[in-house]
Amino acid sequence: MRYRNKHPEIEAFRFGYDQWPEWFVKCVELGWAVPGDAGAILRTTYRGVEYVMKGDWVIQNYNGIPYGMDEDCFARIYEKCE
């Protein structure tokens, strides 16, 4: 079977290069994301701790929770909306 992403447009920024968007600042305030040492972001999920390093993309999922994706993977999946 084949599947398609139901959410074709996302909110995202490149950590360490782009300014934090308002939704991400709110996530930090709520404790969903925590600025760490050496420019890393960490958060705790049911899978464990997720680290996002400089150059990775931070994506807001449909529930408003941030998650990370490396630059190569992001480039294969997404393209910028105009």
Secondary structure, DSSP 8 states (H G I E B T S, - for coil): -----S----EEEETTTS---HHHHHHHHHTSSEE-GGG-EEEEETTEEEEE-TT-EEEE-TTS-EEEE-HHHHHHH-----
